[in-house]
Every structure is written in C-alpha cells, then in structure tokens.
Amino acid sequence: MKILVIGGNGTIGSNVVKRLREKHSVVIAGRSAGDYQIDMTQEE
C-alpha cells in the first residue's frame, strides 16, 4: 500500500514513517523537505 505522510520529517512523523516503511511504500510531504514540498496555508 502507498501511504502519504504529511510532516514525515518531524519528530513524531519520522517515527511513524519508520514503522510504516516496514510493510508499505511511504511518500513524505512537508513544508521544506520530503518527496513533495507543500504549503498547507495556501488554498491552491
């Protein structure tokens, strides 16, 4: 299963990603780092 984790580079998110990667494909989205850079404050 492919899972998107927003904030996957933070303290809690990095531990979540570590566990999920044991059995799943994980994509990380974040403000300044990750597979995709996103800004949740922008409507577009």
PyMOL Python script that loads the backbone (N, CA, C, O; Angstrom):
from pymol import cmd

cmd.read_pdbstr("""\
ATOM      1  N   MET A   1       0.848  -1.172   0.000  1.00  0.00           N
ATOM      2  CA  MET A   1       0.000   0.000   0.000  1.00  0.00           C
ATOM      3  C   MET A   1       0.892   1.232   0.000  1.00  0.00           C
ATOM      4  O   MET A   1       1.926   1.250   0.668  1.00  0.00           O
ATOM      5  N   LYS A   2       0.504   2.254  -0.739  1.00  0.00           N
ATOM      6  CA  LYS A   2       1.231   3.515  -0.765  1.00  0.00           C
ATOM      7  C   LYS A   2       0.550   4.482   0.196  1.00  0.00           C
ATOM      8  O   LYS A   2      -0.661   4.690   0.122  1.00  0.00           O
ATOM      9  N   ILE A   3       1.339   5.076   1.106  1.00  0.00           N
ATOM     10  CA  ILE A   3       0.791   5.957   2.140  1.00  0.00           C
ATOM     11  C   ILE A   3       1.479   7.312   2.077  1.00  0.00           C
ATOM     12  O   ILE A   3       2.703   7.388   1.973  1.00  0.00           O
ATOM     13  N   LEU A   4       0.687   8.389   2.142  1.00  0.00           N
ATOM     14  CA  LEU A   4       1.203   9.751   2.201  1.00  0.00           C
ATOM     15  C   LEU A   4       1.236  10.193   3.657  1.00  0.00           C
ATOM     16  O   LEU A   4       0.228  10.119   4.360  1.00  0.00           O
ATOM     17  N   VAL A   5       2.406  10.655   4.109  1.00  0.00           N
ATOM     18  CA  VAL A   5       2.543  11.169   5.474  1.00  0.00           C
ATOM     19  C   VAL A   5       2.924  12.641   5.371  1.00  0.00           C
ATOM     20  O   VAL A   5       3.987  12.979   4.851  1.00  0.00           O
ATOM     21  N   ILE A   6       2.060  13.505   5.863  1.00  0.00           N
ATOM     22  CA  ILE A   6       2.349  14.937   5.902  1.00  0.00           C
ATOM     23  C   ILE A   6       3.074  15.212   7.211  1.00  0.00           C
ATOM     24  O   ILE A   6       2.593  14.853   8.286  1.00  0.00           O
ATOM     25  N   GLY A   7       4.233  15.852   7.111  1.00  0.00           N
ATOM     26  CA  GLY A   7       5.035  16.118   8.303  1.00  0.00           C
ATOM     27  C   GLY A   7       5.899  14.927   8.684  1.00  0.00           C
ATOM     28  O   GLY A   7       6.243  14.754   9.853  1.00  0.00           O
ATOM     29  N   GLY A   8       6.247  14.113   7.709  1.00  0.00           N
ATOM     30  CA  GLY A   8       7.004  12.897   7.967  1.00  0.00           C
ATOM     31  C   GLY A   8       8.456  13.101   8.335  1.00  0.00           C
ATOM     32  O   GLY A   8       9.152  12.131   8.635  1.00  0.00           O
ATOM     33  N   ASN A   9       8.936  14.337   8.322  1.00  0.00           N
ATOM     34  CA  ASN A   9      10.319  14.613   8.714  1.00  0.00           C
ATOM     35  C   ASN A   9      10.433  15.153  10.131  1.00  0.00           C
ATOM     36  O   ASN A   9      11.540  15.370  10.623  1.00  0.00           O
ATOM     37  N   GLY A  10       9.322  15.370  10.781  1.00  0.00           N
ATOM     38  CA  GLY A  10       9.321  15.877  12.151  1.00  0.00           C
ATOM     39  C   GLY A  10       9.621  14.781  13.155  1.00  0.00           C
ATOM     40  O   GLY A  10       9.874  13.635  12.785  1.00  0.00           O
ATOM     41  N   THR A  11       9.592  15.141  14.418  1.00  0.00           N
ATOM     42  CA  THR A  11       9.919  14.206  15.494  1.00  0.00           C
ATOM     43  C   THR A  11       8.983  13.002  15.512  1.00  0.00           C
ATOM     44  O   THR A  11       9.442  11.859  15.506  1.00  0.00           O
ATOM     45  N   ILE A  12       7.708  13.243  15.534  1.00  0.00           N
ATOM     46  CA  ILE A  12       6.741  12.151  15.570  1.00  0.00           C
ATOM     47  C   ILE A  12       6.602  11.505  14.195  1.00  0.00           C
ATOM     48  O   ILE A  12       6.577  10.280  14.074  1.00  0.00           O
ATOM     49  N   GLY A  13       6.513  12.339  13.165  1.00  0.00           N
ATOM     50  CA  GLY A  13       6.332  11.832  11.809  1.00  0.00           C
ATOM     51  C   GLY A  13       7.436  10.908  11.347  1.00  0.00           C
ATOM     52  O   GLY A  13       7.164   9.927  10.656  1.00  0.00           O
ATOM     53  N   SER A  14       8.678  11.196  11.711  1.00  0.00           N
ATOM     54  CA  SER A  14       9.787  10.338  11.283  1.00  0.00           C
ATOM     55  C   SER A  14       9.691   8.951  11.901  1.00  0.00           C
ATOM     56  O   SER A  14      10.062   7.965  11.265  1.00  0.00           O
ATOM     57  N   ASN A  15       9.200   8.864  13.125  1.00  0.00           N
ATOM     58  CA  ASN A  15       8.997   7.553  13.751  1.00  0.00           C
ATOM     59  C   ASN A  15       7.828   6.805  13.119  1.00  0.00           C
ATOM     60  O   ASN A  15       7.876   5.584  12.967  1.00  0.00           O
ATOM     61  N   VAL A  16       6.788   7.534  12.754  1.00  0.00           N
ATOM     62  CA  VAL A  16       5.649   6.928  12.070  1.00  0.00           C
ATOM     63  C   VAL A  16       6.101   6.367  10.725  1.00  0.00           C
ATOM     64  O   VAL A  16       5.762   5.239  10.368  1.00  0.00           O
ATOM     65  N   VAL A  17       6.869   7.163   9.981  1.00  0.00           N
ATOM     66  CA  VAL A  17       7.367   6.730   8.677  1.00  0.00           C
ATOM     67  C   VAL A  17       8.252   5.490   8.817  1.00  0.00           C
ATOM     68  O   VAL A  17       8.151   4.557   8.021  1.00  0.00           O
ATOM     69  N   LYS A  18       9.098   5.485   9.809  1.00  0.00           N
ATOM     70  CA  LYS A  18       9.996   4.345  10.042  1.00  0.00           C
ATOM     71  C   LYS A  18       9.200   3.048  10.201  1.00  0.00           C
ATOM     72  O   LYS A  18       9.549   2.024   9.616  1.00  0.00           O
ATOM     73  N   ARG A  19       8.145   3.097  10.984  1.00  0.00           N
ATOM     74  CA  ARG A  19       7.325   1.900  11.208  1.00  0.00           C
ATOM     75  C   ARG A  19       6.523   1.519   9.960  1.00  0.00           C
ATOM     76  O   ARG A  19       6.410   0.339   9.630  1.00  0.00           O
ATOM     77  N   LEU A  20       5.966   2.522   9.268  1.00  0.00           N
ATOM     78  CA  LEU A  20       5.162   2.235   8.085  1.00  0.00           C
ATOM     79  C   LEU A  20       5.999   1.631   6.963  1.00  0.00           C
ATOM     80  O   LEU A  20       5.519   0.776   6.218  1.00  0.00           O
ATOM     81  N   ARG A  21       7.254   2.075   6.838  1.00  0.00           N
ATOM     82  CA  ARG A  21       8.117   1.580   5.757  1.00  0.00           C
ATOM     83  C   ARG A  21       8.459   0.101   5.895  1.00  0.00           C
ATOM     84  O   ARG A  21       8.946  -0.506   4.942  1.00  0.00           O
ATOM     85  N   GLU A  22       8.216  -0.486   7.054  1.00  0.00           N
ATOM     86  CA  GLU A  22       8.470  -1.911   7.233  1.00  0.00           C
ATOM     87  C   GLU A  22       7.588  -2.760   6.323  1.00  0.00           C
ATOM     88  O   GLU A  22       7.991  -3.846   5.909  1.00  0.00           O
ATOM     89  N   LYS A  23       6.370  -2.265   6.005  1.00  0.00           N
ATOM     90  CA  LYS A  23       5.430  -3.052   5.198  1.00  0.00           C
ATOM     91  C   LYS A  23       4.764  -2.287   4.070  1.00  0.00           C
ATOM     92  O   LYS A  23       3.997  -2.865   3.300  1.00  0.00           O
ATOM     93  N   HIS A  24       5.048  -0.974   3.958  1.00  0.00           N
ATOM     94  CA  HIS A  24       4.344  -0.162   2.972  1.00  0.00           C
ATOM     95  C   HIS A  24       5.305   0.758   2.235  1.00  0.00           C
ATOM     96  O   HIS A  24       6.440   0.966   2.666  1.00  0.00           O
ATOM     97  N   SER A  25       4.841   1.301   1.128  1.00  0.00           N
ATOM     98  CA  SER A  25       5.562   2.329   0.395  1.00  0.00           C
ATOM     99  C   SER A  25       5.089   3.678   0.947  1.00  0.00           C
ATOM    100  O   SER A  25       3.889   3.953   0.964  1.00  0.00           O
ATOM    101  N   VAL A  26       6.024   4.517   1.395  1.00  0.00           N
ATOM    102  CA  VAL A  26       5.666   5.770   2.056  1.00  0.00           C
ATOM    103  C   VAL A  26       6.172   6.957   1.235  1.00  0.00           C
ATOM    104  O   VAL A  26       7.313   6.973   0.774  1.00  0.00           O
ATOM    105  N   VAL A  27       5.298   7.945   1.065  1.00  0.00           N
ATOM    106  CA  VAL A  27       5.637   9.213   0.424  1.00  0.00           C
ATOM    107  C   VAL A  27       5.509  10.294   1.495  1.00  0.00           C
ATOM    108  O   VAL A  27       4.502  10.367   2.200  1.00  0.00           O
ATOM    109  N   ILE A  28       6.548  11.136   1.609  1.00  0.00           N
ATOM    110  CA  ILE A  28       6.553  12.186   2.633  1.00  0.00           C
ATOM    111  C   ILE A  28       6.313  13.540   1.978  1.00  0.00           C
ATOM    112  O   ILE A  28       6.919  13.867   0.958  1.00  0.00           O
ATOM    113  N   ALA A  29       5.419  14.324   2.580  1.00  0.00           N
ATOM    114  CA  ALA A  29       5.164  15.687   2.149  1.00  0.00           C
ATOM    115  C   ALA A  29       5.427  16.608   3.333  1.00  0.00           C
ATOM    116  O   ALA A  29       5.024  16.317   4.459  1.00  0.00           O
ATOM    117  N   GLY A  30       6.101  17.713   3.072  1.00  0.00           N
ATOM    118  CA  GLY A  30       6.395  18.655   4.140  1.00  0.00           C
ATOM    119  C   GLY A  30       6.590  20.059   3.613  1.00  0.00           C
ATOM    120  O   GLY A  30       6.624  20.279   2.402  1.00  0.00           O
ATOM    121  N   ARG A  31       6.718  21.001   4.516  1.00  0.00           N
ATOM    122  CA  ARG A  31       6.867  22.398   4.138  1.00  0.00           C
ATOM    123  C   ARG A  31       8.191  22.668   3.440  1.00  0.00           C
ATOM    124  O   ARG A  31       8.223  23.385   2.440  1.00  0.00           O
ATOM    125  N   SER A  32       9.291  22.104   3.951  1.00  0.00           N
ATOM    126  CA  SER A  32      10.593  22.409   3.361  1.00  0.00           C
ATOM    127  C   SER A  32      11.403  21.175   2.984  1.00  0.00           C
ATOM    128  O   SER A  32      12.482  21.310   2.407  1.00  0.00           O
ATOM    129  N   ALA A  33      10.917  19.985   3.291  1.00  0.00           N
ATOM    130  CA  ALA A  33      11.645  18.763   2.964  1.00  0.00           C
ATOM    131  C   ALA A  33      10.664  17.637   2.691  1.00  0.00           C
ATOM    132  O   ALA A  33       9.486  17.735   3.036  1.00  0.00           O
ATOM    133  N   GLY A  34      11.141  16.582   2.082  1.00  0.00           N
ATOM    134  CA  GLY A  34      10.313  15.425   1.781  1.00  0.00           C
ATOM    135  C   GLY A  34      10.256  15.177   0.291  1.00  0.00           C
ATOM    136  O   GLY A  34      10.898  15.877  -0.493  1.00  0.00           O
ATOM    137  N   ASP A  35       9.484  14.178  -0.094  1.00  0.00           N
ATOM    138  CA  ASP A  35       9.329  13.849  -1.506  1.00  0.00           C
ATOM    139  C   ASP A  35       8.568  14.952  -2.244  1.00  0.00           C
ATOM    140  O   ASP A  35       8.808  15.196  -3.427  1.00  0.00           O
ATOM    141  N   TYR A  36       7.663  15.607  -1.547  1.00  0.00           N
ATOM    142  CA  TYR A  36       6.894  16.727  -2.098  1.00  0.00           C
ATOM    143  C   TYR A  36       6.900  17.862  -1.097  1.00  0.00           C
ATOM    144  O   TYR A  36       6.739  17.633   0.102  1.00  0.00           O
ATOM    145  N   GLN A  37       7.085  19.096  -1.574  1.00  0.00           N
ATOM    146  CA  GLN A  37       7.014  20.259  -0.710  1.00  0.00           C
ATOM    147  C   GLN A  37       5.618  20.891  -0.893  1.00  0.00           C
ATOM    148  O   GLN A  37       5.185  21.174  -2.010  1.00  0.00           O
ATOM    149  N   ILE A  38       4.943  21.097   0.230  1.00  0.00           N
ATOM    150  CA  ILE A  38       3.590  21.665   0.190  1.00  0.00           C
ATOM    151  C   ILE A  38       3.485  22.755   1.251  1.00  0.00           C
ATOM    152  O   ILE A  38       4.210  22.750   2.246  1.00  0.00           O
ATOM    153  N   ASP A  39       2.568  23.686   1.016  1.00  0.00           N
ATOM    154  CA  ASP A  39       2.269  24.727   1.989  1.00  0.00           C
ATOM    155  C   ASP A  39       0.784  24.632   2.276  1.00  0.00           C
ATOM    156  O   ASP A  39      -0.038  25.061   1.466  1.00  0.00           O
ATOM    157  N   MET A  40       0.440  24.076   3.416  1.00  0.00           N
ATOM    158  CA  MET A  40      -0.958  23.842   3.772  1.00  0.00           C
ATOM    159  C   MET A  40      -1.745  25.126   3.984  1.00  0.00           C
ATOM    160  O   MET A  40      -2.972  25.079   4.067  1.00  0.00           O
ATOM    161  N   THR A  41      -1.074  26.276   4.074  1.00  0.00           N
ATOM    162  CA  THR A  41      -1.774  27.541   4.289  1.00  0.00           C
ATOM    163  C   THR A  41      -2.294  28.119   2.971  1.00  0.00           C
ATOM    164  O   THR A  41      -3.117  29.034   2.989  1.00  0.00           O
ATOM    165  N   GLN A  42      -1.834  27.605   1.835  1.00  0.00           N
ATOM    166  CA  GLN A  42      -2.277  28.098   0.532  1.00  0.00           C
ATOM    167  C   GLN A  42      -3.444  27.257   0.024  1.00  0.00           C
ATOM    168  O   GLN A  42      -3.379  26.028   0.037  1.00  0.00           O
ATOM    169  N   GLU A  43      -4.497  27.908  -0.418  1.00  0.00           N
ATOM    170  CA  GLU A  43      -5.684  27.192  -0.893  1.00  0.00           C
ATOM    171  C   GLU A  43      -5.432  26.411  -2.174  1.00  0.00           C
ATOM    172  O   GLU A  43      -6.039  25.360  -2.376  1.00  0.00           O
ATOM    173  N   GLU A  44      -4.566  26.888  -3.031  1.00  0.00           N
ATOM    174  CA  GLU A  44      -4.342  26.188  -4.305  1.00  0.00           C
ATOM    175  C   GLU A  44      -3.529  24.974  -4.041  1.00  0.00           C
ATOM    176  O   GLU A  44      -3.216  24.227  -4.968  1.00  0.00           O
TER     177      GLU A  44
END
""", "prot")
cmd.dss("prot")
cmd.show_as("cartoon", "prot")
cmd.util.cbc("prot")
cmd.orient("prot")
